[in-house]
Amino acid sequence: MRIVVDEIRKRLITCGPELSDPKIGAITFIHHFGKTLNYHPHFHIIVADGLFSADGEDLLFHETALTPDDIADTEDSIRKRVLRYFGRKGWFNKATIMRMNSYENSGFSLNANVRIPSWDREGLERLIRYCARPCFKSENLRWNGPWVHYRLPKPTHTGKTFMQLEPLEFIERISRFIPQPKRHRRHYHGVFAPNSPIRKKVAANARKRPNSSIPPDIQESAEKVEKVSLGWAKLIARIYEVNPLLCSCGKEMKIIAFVTHSIEIRRILSGIGWPAEIPKFDAPYALPDRDTCQLMPWTEDGFLPVEGDLQELGEADPDPPVIESYSDPPYWDEYSDPPFWEE
């Protein structure tokens, strides 16, 4: 991780303007898991695409653009330094390192396709949530008899959508993802580091979020969306062609408060001659008791089947009784509407 962050820092400084003491800002999220609960150590790095510098009391940010060739050169530098590090540790010999350096596919991957603009705070939050996610979702776990079923977030290359594990096997898998003692799952680099002298300035500038940073075309589109949004009164007038705020005197009413206390509501309704009691509805007619599980077929993985799989499940329990076998509520024979709507 230190080698990767250091090579990215060198590349940003090389492609950026000449500064006396340039600093980067980055956060590393260490993951030890894959989507199938397998042990897959890797990490994600969120890097500010530029350099920070301090000019007295002011904090300056200089944007830097990296080309695909710069990314490829950085990946090659990372591969060489990591292999040399493995050689110093005694894990690889020189012949193995030379052979691996000659491979067309280096086995290293540096992906820099995701870029979040400075004004897209929601997009940045989604990206950070993805990087800081846990190893599995509890919503994807199901207990099915002696088995634990885990729904995969994405289908595998073979089309597998779930895993069936024994309880001890499931515990064994997730126990490998427990961080080691005194080891952090995320690290801060450059101006984002806790001991950085200008970290407070970076945080203070981030809270300002001036409107001038939003591109004019995006700002114009956002203002149009806000102008289009209508209140409830205008929506009712558009649907029913009746203005609910129009008074009998011909003037339009203005909402000044919302009354929520029950005693005040009854007093106001009684004062204007409206009924203050809640109308009594007909009692619901009873349906025969049926087990909910009999109405919902389950697949062998313990989840509800998708729409296309219902035909493959075969005949299950008999269908629930149709609604025609019950008599309608009594008022339907004499009234077109319920009695309390007549007036």
VOVEXKOL-853779 format. One record per residue: residue number from 0; x, y, z of N, C-alpha, C in turn. Coordinates in steps of 0.001 Angstrom, whole numbers. Atoms other than C-alpha are relative to their C-alpha. Layout:
% VOVEXKOL-853779
NUM	X	Y	Z	X	Y	Z	X	Y	Z;
...
***
This chain:
% VOVEXKOL-853779
0	828	-1202	0	0	0	0	867	1259	0;
1	-878	-1174	-29	2801	2422	823	686	209	-1339;
2	-643	-126	1321	4491	1674	-2494	-975	602	-1002;
3	996	-501	951	1282	2312	-4434	-268	1485	230;
4	275	-1406	-300	522	5594	-2649	1201	870	-351;
5	-1194	-791	304	4125	6774	-3054	172	184	-1508;
6	-119	-138	1457	4132	6063	-6811	-1072	945	-547;
7	1039	-938	441	825	7904	-7247	389	1430	356;
8	-444	-1333	-406	2242	10847	-5317	1066	528	-949;
9	-1055	-442	924	5341	10966	-7529	-566	374	-1355;
10	563	-282	1319	3220	10841	-10687	-776	1310	11;
11	735	-1260	-85	954	13686	-9523	949	1192	57;
12	-968	-1096	-79	3969	15834	-8640	682	218	-1345;
13	-651	-129	1309	5588	15092	-12012	-915	694	-1010;
14	937	-573	969	2437	16020	-13974	-578	1337	447;
15	558	-1248	-499	1538	19013	-11802	956	1162	-160;
16	-882	-1176	81	2950	22517	-11600	1147	-88	997;
17	-1158	-18	-884	6262	23262	-9949	-356	760	1282;
18	314	-578	-1301	5639	23886	-6259	1133	-287	967;
19	-1091	170	-958	7972	24257	-3314	-219	-1215	896;
20	293	1120	-904	6257	21750	-1013	-1374	-567	-341;
21	1312	529	389	3451	19937	-2871	-384	-1197	873;
22	521	1109	-788	1255	17512	-932	-1254	-539	-669;
23	1189	641	550	-1372	15035	-2008	-1018	-223	1117;
24	1033	391	-949	-4617	14004	-329	-621	-1310	-460;
25	496	1322	396	-5672	10338	-346	-480	-762	1222;
26	524	900	-1028	-7607	7755	1665	10	-1409	-585;
27	-81	1394	430	-6980	3999	1398	-935	-852	844;
28	906	947	-651	-9635	1389	2222	499	-1414	-296;
29	-545	1347	159	-8221	-2098	2804	-1133	-1011	92;
30	998	1074	29	-10449	-5048	1861	712	-1346	-41;
31	-530	1363	29	-9763	-8712	2513	-1016	-991	-558;
32	1093	884	386	-12957	-10120	1009	-384	231	-1456;
33	598	-83	1316	-14510	-10845	-2346	-1509	-135	97;
34	1473	29	-20	-18160	-10971	-3371	-547	-1377	346;
35	452	1348	-359	-18341	-14754	-2781	513	-410	1381;
36	-527	247	-1349	-17010	-14421	810	1334	-741	-45;
37	-1328	590	118	-13603	-15554	-422	1048	991	492;
38	-1083	-860	-466	-10297	-14216	864	663	637	-1211;
39	-499	-716	1178	-9293	-11555	-1662	548	1347	452;
40	-555	-1270	-494	-6926	-8890	-275	239	997	-1135;
41	-207	-1090	947	-6997	-5618	-2198	-372	1291	720;
42	382	-1255	-626	-7567	-1947	-1480	-434	1001	-1064;
43	483	-1105	823	-9334	1077	-2931	597	1297	536;
44	-606	-1274	-391	-7748	4520	-2913	-807	1134	-633;
45	634	-1226	477	-9606	7817	-3188	1046	1102	62;
46	-1086	-976	100	-7132	10451	-4390	-557	1303	-548;
47	328	-1306	556	-7674	14165	-4864	839	220	-1255;
48	-716	-105	1278	-6786	14830	-8514	702	1354	-106;
49	-766	-1230	12	-4368	17604	-7725	953	47	1184;
50	-987	-200	-1055	-1788	18982	-5313	-416	1162	888;
51	279	-1052	-974	-2155	21080	-2177	1302	712	346;
52	-1154	-788	-435	186	23871	-1179	-504	1115	910;
53	348	-1051	-958	171	26419	1639	738	1273	-366;
54	-576	-1313	277	713	30105	848	-330	912	1185;
55	284	-747	-1211	942	31716	4268	-1166	-637	739;
56	1198	516	-655	-2486	31339	5856	-987	-608	-981;
57	915	495	1025	-4145	30390	2543	407	-1399	-441;
58	-219	1339	529	-4516	26854	1218	-386	-6	-1478;
59	218	2	1448	-4200	26436	-2547	-84	-1430	-509;
60	144	1314	637	-5270	23497	-4694	271	161	-1487;
61	-400	-55	1404	-3703	22890	-8106	-445	-1306	-667;
62	545	1199	644	-5658	20487	-10312	1029	-595	-958;
63	-946	736	845	-3634	17843	-12150	-755	-1056	-786;
64	667	974	862	-4800	15735	-15082	998	-1086	-392;
65	-831	1144	357	-3359	12246	-15601	-584	-671	-1242;
66	413	661	1231	-3515	10647	-19032	43	-1520	185;
67	-118	1465	-94	-3973	6888	-19663	1445	-489	-35;
68	-1411	398	16	-246	6708	-20437	640	203	1374;
69	-529	-224	-1345	532	8205	-17026	-447	-1121	940;
70	498	1096	-833	-1662	5540	-15384	767	-1284	-303;
71	-737	1213	363	92	2782	-17338	1437	50	519;
72	-1365	-127	-524	3544	4110	-16387	25	-163	1520;
73	71	168	-1453	2480	4313	-12728	-178	-1462	370;
74	199	1425	-252	1247	715	-12833	1289	-787	-204;
75	-1265	693	253	4572	-429	-14328	1008	276	1114;
76	-920	-326	-1099	6537	1421	-11625	-390	-735	1276;
77	466	732	-1184	4385	-155	-8917	403	-1467	-82;
78	-347	1415	158	4978	-3634	-10332	1481	-238	278;
79	-1435	191	-194	8756	-3227	-10391	396	163	1467;
80	-364	-225	-1396	8962	-1830	-6856	-531	-1109	906;
81	561	1069	-828	6659	-4500	-5397	814	-1279	-166;
82	-794	1208	217	8659	-7309	-7005	1374	129	665;
83	-1280	-196	-700	11911	-5798	-5681	-195	-166	1508;
84	300	152	-1424	10300	-5634	-2226	-147	-1482	368;
85	118	1441	-244	9360	-9323	-2471	1358	-689	-43;
86	-1347	574	63	12957	-10090	-3476	807	273	1256;
87	-734	-316	-1227	14374	-8269	-434	-519	-814	1181;
88	562	817	-1066	11992	-10217	1807	360	-1477	-138;
89	-352	1392	220	13252	-13474	306	-1153	-861	-486;
90	1146	778	466	9854	-14511	-1074	186	-434	-1450;
91	-280	323	1400	11008	-14450	-4747	1510	81	-206;
92	-1401	-123	372	14439	-15106	-6188	125	889	-1231;
93	-223	-921	1112	16026	-12997	-8925	-521	-566	-1310;
94	478	593	1247	15171	-15462	-11692	-1519	137	-128;
95	1458	-134	31	11485	-15400	-10757	-415	1446	-261;
96	331	-1409	208	11455	-11603	-10624	254	405	-1450;
97	-283	-334	1402	13107	-11305	-14047	-1040	-626	-923;
98	999	653	838	10646	-13807	-15503	-1359	707	96;
99	1281	-696	-162	7647	-11975	-14032	23	1385	-637;
100	-97	-1303	664	8919	-8637	-15351	-112	-119	-1506;
101	90	193	1452	8992	-10132	-18851	-1400	-400	-458;
102	1356	389	389	5325	-11178	-18757	-708	1161	-683;
103	809	-1034	649	3004	-9328	-21104	-1102	493	933;
104	984	-374	-1024	311	-9393	-18419	715	17	1340;
105	-822	-138	-1202	1991	-8053	-15291	-661	-582	1233;
106	689	461	-1193	-688	-9302	-12888	-391	1117	943;
107	367	-1157	-796	-1101	-5783	-11468	-1072	791	-737;
108	1088	-764	598	-4151	-3621	-12066	-164	1304	754;
109	214	-1330	-561	-4392	115	-11451	-1119	655	-802;
110	1185	-518	678	-7883	1361	-12345	-275	1413	494;
111	278	-1398	-357	-8496	5119	-12416	-1111	557	-876;
112	1095	-418	882	-11753	5285	-14397	-1097	765	725;
113	1062	-663	-755	-13945	6668	-11599	493	1375	430;
114	-352	-1369	-370	-13847	10442	-11192	-1260	725	460;
115	1132	-720	-579	-16184	12511	-8988	319	1494	-52;
116	-251	-1450	-5	-16451	16279	-9685	-103	575	1404;
117	-36	-605	-1337	-15933	18625	-6766	-1381	396	488;
118	1330	-441	-413	-19589	19755	-6772	-948	-1170	271;
119	878	1160	-172	-21045	16212	-6735	270	-635	1356;
120	-227	526	-1343	-21113	15633	-2972	-727	-1322	213;
121	730	1258	-143	-23758	12897	-3216	749	-1144	-681;
122	-797	1025	670	-21640	10999	-5723	1219	-387	806;
123	-1160	298	-841	-18623	11287	-3438	-414	-842	1207;
124	474	793	-1135	-20684	9954	-530	-282	-1441	-411;
125	257	1366	477	-21832	6947	-2595	1296	-760	-211;
126	-1291	645	228	-18224	6220	-3575	651	-404	1320;
127	-607	316	-1289	-17023	6382	37	-767	-1124	693;
128	789	1099	-580	-19911	4173	1191	369	-1337	-639;
129	-393	1239	667	-18902	1606	-1420	1365	-478	497;
130	-1341	389	-440	-15259	1656	-338	5	-449	1468;
131	14	316	-1434	-16144	1458	3387	-1027	-1063	351;
132	1050	991	-261	-18752	-1306	3020	569	-1196	778;
133	-452	1204	-711	-18573	-4428	5256	145	-1172	-949;
134	-295	1157	847	-17718	-7894	4005	-1265	-679	-517;
135	1242	608	489	-21362	-9033	3692	-1175	785	556;
136	1236	-627	-425	-24938	-7815	4039	-827	-1001	792;
137	858	885	-777	-27116	-9264	6750	-1335	-232	-692;
138	1256	192	716	-30136	-8738	4458	81	-1143	-1001;
139	-157	1070	983	-28691	-11322	2064	113	-1377	645;
140	-106	1279	-699	-28571	-14058	4728	-1380	-581	253;
141	1239	707	-285	-31337	-16632	5058	333	-1313	715;
142	-166	1262	-711	-31666	-19557	7459	-1008	-981	-576;
143	852	989	651	-33018	-22589	5638	337	-1372	566;
144	-271	1290	-611	-33088	-25620	7909	1407	-52	558;
145	-1372	90	-524	-29522	-26764	8610	1000	830	-803;
146	-904	-714	892	-28089	-24461	5919	-144	1505	184;
147	5	-1455	83	-27179	-20807	5678	118	366	-1472;
148	-13	-425	1381	-28030	-19289	2304	425	1464	-66;
149	-490	-1374	181	-26179	-16168	1195	-186	388	-1458;
150	227	-500	1358	-27423	-14262	-1834	1170	886	-413;
151	-1159	-749	468	-24511	-12895	-3858	-443	1369	-511;
152	376	-1327	507	-24521	-9172	-4664	-53	51	-1517;
153	11	79	1461	-23764	-10014	-8302	181	-1456	-410;
154	-213	1379	453	-23988	-13273	-10256	1455	-233	-394;
155	-1362	352	390	-20692	-15068	-10802	77	-241	-1505;
156	-166	248	1438	-19251	-15844	-14236	-714	-1264	-442;
157	753	1215	331	-21041	-19206	-14066	-1504	174	177;
158	1414	-250	-196	-24398	-17594	-13288	-510	-320	1386;
159	416	345	-1354	-24449	-18564	-9611	-440	1263	730;
160	559	-1162	-681	-26620	-16201	-7550	-48	-146	1516;
161	35	177	-1445	-26443	-17722	-4042	981	-1098	388;
162	-892	1016	-546	-24276	-19890	-1805	-720	-716	1133;
163	564	816	-1070	-25346	-22727	487	1138	-516	862;
164	-1103	314	-888	-23072	-23116	3508	-541	-576	1308;
165	306	429	-1353	-23103	-24942	6785	318	1144	965;
166	-255	-1119	-929	-23188	-22625	9829	1465	148	388;
167	-1419	-94	-374	-19639	-23491	10897	859	435	-1187;
168	-747	-423	1186	-18407	-23069	7342	-164	1489	-238;
169	230	-1435	154	-20006	-19628	7167	820	796	1021;
170	-784	-686	-1034	-18382	-18602	10468	1491	-58	-333;
171	-1417	119	371	-15029	-19910	9229	372	983	-1105;
172	-294	-926	1095	-15285	-17803	6088	111	1442	489;
173	-12	-1410	-399	-16151	-14513	7761	1019	281	1090;
174	-1009	-239	-1042	-13659	-15024	10604	1335	432	-600;
175	-1254	-420	643	-10841	-14505	8098	20	1483	-315;
176	70	-1414	337	-12070	-10965	7493	134	894	1224;
177	-161	-809	-1208	-11634	-9835	11116	1366	682	-39;
178	-1303	-679	59	-8899	-7155	11124	918	-443	1128;
179	-974	346	-1018	-5740	-7938	12998	45	1083	1074;
180	-46	-1005	-1078	-5246	-6205	16364	924	1158	-363;
181	-763	-1235	208	-4011	-2616	16144	308	246	-1476;
182	-128	-262	1438	-4444	-2603	12354	-1273	713	-459;
183	1135	-789	460	-6671	-6	10745	-468	-504	-1372;
184	564	387	1290	-9010	-743	7841	92	1126	-1021;
185	-170	-1115	925	-8461	2708	6340	1146	884	481;
186	-1174	-825	-288	-5456	4995	6138	-144	1322	-753;
187	67	-1341	571	-5170	8722	5436	1420	447	-351;
188	-1315	-378	506	-2295	10162	3407	-2	1491	-352;
189	-161	-1387	412	-937	13621	2715	-708	962	938;
190	681	-1020	-798	-3075	16541	3855	-1185	-578	754;
191	1107	624	-730	-5821	14115	4984	469	-749	1245;
192	-522	740	-1142	-3533	12483	7559	-300	746	1298;
193	328	-680	-1269	-4391	13188	11227	1090	941	496;
194	-1089	-854	-493	-940	14665	11939	422	1053	-1011;
195	-362	-1015	988	-933	16937	8873	-277	1394	571;
196	221	-1340	-575	-490	20617	9906	-1069	803	-737;
197	992	-775	748	-2900	21828	7192	-1304	-769	-183;
198	1249	757	127	-5644	19254	7677	-1205	857	403;
199	1103	-851	-422	-7818	21804	9519	-398	981	-1096;
200	317	-915	1100	-7554	24201	6577	-767	-726	-1104;
201	706	772	1018	-8639	21466	4186	-1448	-241	406;
202	1360	236	-480	-11658	20649	6351	-821	1284	-13;
203	730	-1272	3	-12575	24332	6686	-403	405	-1413;
204	341	-330	1386	-12445	24863	2910	-1075	-927	-550;
205	1009	938	492	-14546	21749	2317	-1385	365	506;
206	1308	-373	-543	-17334	23094	4545	-588	1215	-717;
207	505	-1210	651	-17595	26340	2558	-859	-346	-1214;
208	721	442	1195	-18658	24718	-746	-640	1185	-722;
209	582	-1164	675	-19095	27961	-2722	-819	-428	-1209;
210	844	321	1157	-21821	27999	-5369	719	191	-1316;
211	-729	-226	1242	-19309	29218	-7920	707	-1244	-507;
212	-671	1217	433	-17747	25735	-7982	-895	-877	-860;
213	921	783	815	-20893	24323	-9635	4	544	-1411;
214	1	-491	1380	-20726	24506	-13440	-1300	726	-324;
215	1228	-773	308	-23208	27045	-14910	-1106	-839	-611;
216	1046	810	626	-25015	24453	-17051	-691	-897	1017;
217	608	831	-1034	-25547	22163	-14036	-877	848	921;
218	780	-880	-859	-26739	25096	-11910	-1305	400	-670;
219	1215	-378	737	-29219	26155	-14622	-993	-1151	-52;
220	896	1156	28	-30618	22619	-14914	-641	-229	1362;
221	554	181	-1342	-31043	22394	-11138	-1075	1040	302;
222	1011	-1030	-233	-32919	25723	-11046	-1280	-300	-772;
223	1196	355	763	-35290	24518	-13781	-792	-1088	705;
224	698	1069	-718	-36080	21381	-11796	-724	557	1221;
225	650	-581	-1174	-36821	23452	-8685	-1229	809	-395;
226	1143	-791	429	-39158	25746	-10658	-1164	-884	-431;
227	1061	884	476	-41101	22812	-12099	-764	-619	1151;
228	655	658	-1121	-41880	21302	-8680	-1177	849	485;
229	1231	-677	-384	-45451	22192	-7609	-424	-452	1382;
230	539	358	-1286	-47201	22249	-4274	-1217	-890	-138;
231	1128	938	23	-50072	19959	-3284	-1253	667	-540;
232	1199	-683	460	-52707	22616	-3990	-34	100	-1527;
233	-40	-96	1457	-51569	23126	-7592	-156	-1365	-655;
234	171	1344	554	-51377	19383	-8152	-1467	-430	40;
235	1426	324	-79	-54962	18944	-6927	-782	790	-1046;
236	681	-807	1007	-56087	21823	-9150	241	-525	-1405;
237	-297	535	1333	-54377	20229	-12140	-764	-1293	-259;
238	653	1296	189	-55994	16822	-11569	-1521	150	-20;
239	1455	-76	-153	-59536	17753	-10409	-597	1283	-568;
240	455	-1265	564	-59736	21200	-12056	-785	810	1028;
241	616	-750	-1093	-60752	22678	-8693	1123	533	875;
242	-1019	-600	-858	-58680	25098	-6665	-396	-212	1457;
243	406	254	-1396	-58753	23803	-3056	208	1198	909;
244	-247	-1176	-827	-57535	27174	-1740	-907	1167	-349;
245	893	-1073	400	-60320	29208	-3351	-1139	114	1007;
246	1027	-224	-1004	-62647	30714	-718	-1337	300	-682;
247	1327	-283	550	-66413	31157	-1180	-171	1465	-362;
248	80	-1425	322	-65839	34922	-1251	709	342	-1297;
249	-681	-230	1269	-63752	34542	-4391	1479	259	120;
250	-1421	-240	-207	-60336	35229	-2848	710	-1317	320;
251	-789	1211	-254	-57540	32668	-2559	509	1	1431;
252	-431	129	-1393	-56797	31416	935	1510	-213	80;
253	-1418	173	-269	-53333	31330	2436	168	-876	1223;
254	-231	918	-1105	-52095	28520	4666	914	677	1020;
255	-791	-643	-1056	-50889	29939	7975	399	-981	1084;
256	-343	965	-1042	-50829	26848	10216	-698	-1312	-295;
257	591	1322	89	-51626	23151	10450	-456	-409	1404;
258	562	402	-1282	-53916	22002	13264	80	-1515	94;
259	-172	1439	-192	-53018	18558	14590	-626	-508	1286;
260	585	425	-1260	-54630	18513	18067	-1449	-419	-241;
261	1324	550	287	-57792	16386	18065	-1122	876	547;
262	1064	-837	-584	-59809	18673	20391	-228	1245	-849;
263	136	-1182	835	-59099	21741	18263	-626	-345	-1343;
264	588	404	1281	-59956	19831	15089	-1511	-181	139;
265	1434	190	-216	-63368	18816	16525	-709	1344	199;
266	613	-1307	-237	-64064	22387	17674	-154	775	-1305;
267	71	-725	1262	-63273	23848	14260	-1050	-607	-923;
268	979	650	876	-65331	21265	12376	-1425	251	481;
269	1335	-277	-537	-68301	21765	14710	-401	1445	-240;
270	309	-1411	212	-68049	25537	14294	-452	312	-1410;
271	390	-254	1391	-68374	25366	10511	-1096	-941	-462;
272	1123	858	336	-71134	22745	10639	368	-1296	-696;
273	-402	1263	606	-69144	19751	9452	-24	-1100	1051;
274	-9	1098	-984	-69352	16295	11092	1369	-137	646;
275	-1250	99	-756	-66748	15917	13826	319	-1413	422;
276	-240	1375	-378	-67089	12182	14382	532	-798	-1186;
277	-547	847	1050	-65165	9581	12437	-1094	-944	-498;
278	1042	894	507	-67565	7669	10137	344	-1452	265;
279	-183	1416	-284	-68094	4026	10975	-24	-786	-1309;
280	-81	836	1194	-67013	1654	8250	-586	-1378	297;
281	503	1351	-161	-68516	-1750	7663	1117	-919	473;
282	-1004	937	-505	-66756	-4541	9466	544	-848	-1138;
283	-555	823	1089	-64381	-6475	7217	-489	-1433	105;
284	450	1388	0	-65682	-9835	6166	1215	-905	139;
285	-1105	881	-379	-63565	-12733	7354	428	-866	-1173;
286	-577	924	966	-61259	-14727	5104	449	-1246	731;
287	-472	1214	-678	-60390	-18330	5890	1487	105	330;
288	-1396	-25	-436	-57148	-18747	7790	840	-888	-890;
289	-929	760	832	-54287	-19824	5547	1412	352	420;
290	-1402	-241	-323	-50616	-20197	6208	616	840	-1109;
291	-599	-874	1005	-48675	-17423	4473	990	-763	-862;
292	-1002	751	756	-45975	-19893	3436	-655	-838	-1103;
293	657	784	1031	-48591	-21870	1464	-307	837	-1235;
294	323	-875	1114	-49274	-18850	-708	1238	484	-720;
295	-1225	-509	602	-45621	-17998	-1458	962	-1155	-257;
296	-944	1085	283	-43598	-20682	-3224	1432	476	168;
297	-1407	-325	-258	-39903	-20758	-2305	880	-888	-871;
298	-974	764	755	-36976	-21845	-4368	883	-773	966;
299	-831	839	-853	-34418	-24281	-3100	1060	785	753;
300	-971	-805	-734	-32147	-21417	-2006	-648	777	1131;
301	644	-656	-1110	-34774	-20151	442	-519	1380	-296;
302	455	-1322	363	-35716	-16984	-1499	-1248	-123	-857;
303	1152	-26	896	-38844	-15985	-3314	474	-82	-1441;
304	-446	114	1389	-38575	-16958	-6990	-337	1249	-793;
305	313	-1085	906	-38473	-14437	-9754	-1206	-382	-834;
306	1253	219	706	-41432	-14088	-12066	84	-1143	-993;
307	-131	1049	999	-40080	-16453	-14705	154	-1385	577;
308	-228	1309	-606	-39369	-19253	-12224	-1259	-606	605;
309	1191	519	-650	-42936	-19625	-10932	-566	-1203	-734;
310	556	1103	762	-43913	-21959	-13758	798	-1278	173;
311	-835	1183	-136	-41032	-24304	-12997	-145	-679	1354;
312	94	559	-1344	-42039	-24932	-9381	-1015	-1129	93;
313	982	1075	-20	-44914	-27285	-10278	-1193	360	843;
314	1207	-219	-767	-48201	-27659	-8520	331	17	1489;
315	-193	-105	-1447	-48186	-26539	-4884	-1352	-148	673;
316	1276	65	-696	-51080	-25979	-2515	-1109	554	-880;
317	1097	-543	801	-54537	-25206	-3888	-52	1502	93;
318	73	-1451	41	-55178	-21637	-4911	-929	514	1084;
319	920	-585	-984	-56809	-19317	-2358	-1356	238	-626;
320	1340	-184	552	-60563	-18842	-2741	-117	1320	-722;
321	177	-1208	793	-61598	-16312	-5353	-960	923	709;
322	796	-994	-707	-63292	-13115	-4267	-1473	-110	-352;
323	1404	101	391	-66495	-13929	-6181	-799	-923	928;
324	708	927	-861	-67340	-16644	-3648	-526	652	1266;
325	487	-700	-1167	-68060	-14008	-1012	-1002	1066	-410;
326	1003	-1018	286	-70994	-11635	-817	606	1382	167;
327	-485	-1359	-85	-70417	-7949	-1344	-470	652	1285;
328	493	-730	-1169	-70753	-5502	1534	-1442	429	-193;
329	1442	-188	132	-74389	-4766	2266	-409	1275	-722;
330	447	-1257	584	-74443	-1163	1084	180	48	-1510;
331	-221	-49	1437	-73341	-1991	-2463	-1281	-282	-792;
332	1227	316	722	-76826	-3269	-3392	-931	1192	-105;
333	947	-1089	-41	-78630	-28	-2530	608	1342	-368;
334	-624	-1289	234	-76091	2755	-2966	1131	-176	-1015;
335	-1148	2	897	-73613	3642	-5649	1266	368	732;
336	-1126	-390	-825	-71369	5095	-2962	-312	-355	1440;
337	274	254	-1421	-70996	4399	776	-932	1050	573;
338	1011	-923	-528	-73726	6043	2917	565	1331	462;
339	-520	-1238	-546	-71459	8611	4537	535	932	-1079;
340	-404	-887	1101	-70618	10043	1097	-1199	680	-665;
341	1179	-505	691	-74244	10936	185	-27	1526	13;
342	81	-1448	-72	-74025	14509	1388	1185	678	-691;
***
